[in-house]
Amino acid sequence: MEELFVCPECGSENVEVIRERGRELTLRCNDCGHVWHVTLPKFRKVPLIVSKHERSFKSEAELPEGEEIKVGDIVETEDDEVRITGIELEGDKRVNKAKVEEVKTLWGESLTYPKVIKVSIYLPKGITQAFKVKVPRSEEFVVGEVIEVGGYTFRVEKIKTERKMLHHGKARADEIVAIMGHQIPKARARRSLEIYRGYDEES
């Protein structure tokens, strides 16, 4: 993990390490010449279970001891960016936040994997057509827009996020769990969504 140092005198980031002894560093600012010392935090490798929709993979996160980690934090691994969704302590106790050195296992969701969203399309005679679609996490959905999925065109009437149900407004795919609406057979769709076929099919 690369450290970024800022000169405490002039605020410059043009800083070089002139001496290194374990976690003790001596730094010099190349702009104003100020010299100072810092002690790097001790890092701890914590087991991390990364979810990519229905599949989970073992990984680990390198985190500074003494720091607090909480659900919702984003950590980096060697090959992924992960949002923490669960924290497990000894004795299988689940908490929302903890000191890094107290953590037995972290659970998280990969942010480099597309978001998978449930889609429910209400058809005539009380029939519901259900799909799962995959979309970029930054994509936005708006209540009222017309979308096509699997040959069905429908208007979005409700968006269920991780925290609430939206009957108006918009949300990013990253926080959406499901979208719902009635079929509009002859309407022109604003866009078409790709059906999710399962992790093995996507790999």
C-alpha positions, 0 to 999 in steps of 0.5 A: 500500500503506497503512502502519500506524505504531505509536508506539514510546513508548506503542504507540498506532496513533493516529499522523499524518504531520506531514511527508513528504519523498520516503520520509522521514516525520516522525510524531507520536503523537496520544496521547502527543505523541511525534515521530519519523522513519521512512524508507519502504522502496523498492518494486519492481514484480515481474512476477507470473503468477497461476494460476486453475486451468488459466488464467494471467494476467499481473499484478505485485506491488509489494514492498519492496526488501531484503526476502526473498520465498519460496515459500508467501508471500502477496502482494497485487495490485490485485485479488487475493491470491496465494500464491507457488508459484515464483520465477524469477531471471535465466537462468530459474533457479528458487529457493525464496527470493530477495531482491526485487531479484533476482527476474525473475518470480514465479508464484502461485495466486489465493486468491480463486478457488475451489479445484479438486479431483480426485475419484476414485470407485471403482465395482464391476468395477474402474471409476473415475469421475473428476470435478473439483469446485470448493469454497471454499478454507476448506471442510474434508474429513474421511476417512470422510465421505459425499459426493455428486458427479455422482449418485454417493455415496461415502465418502472413504477417502483425501485427497491434500494437497500434502504427503502422503496422509491415511488419517484426519483432515481437511484444508482444501480449500486444501491438497487435491489429490484425494479418493478413495473407494468408491461407496456407492449407498444411503448418505445424503450429508452434502453434494453438491459442484459439478462444475467445468466449466472456467474459461471456463464459470465466468467 
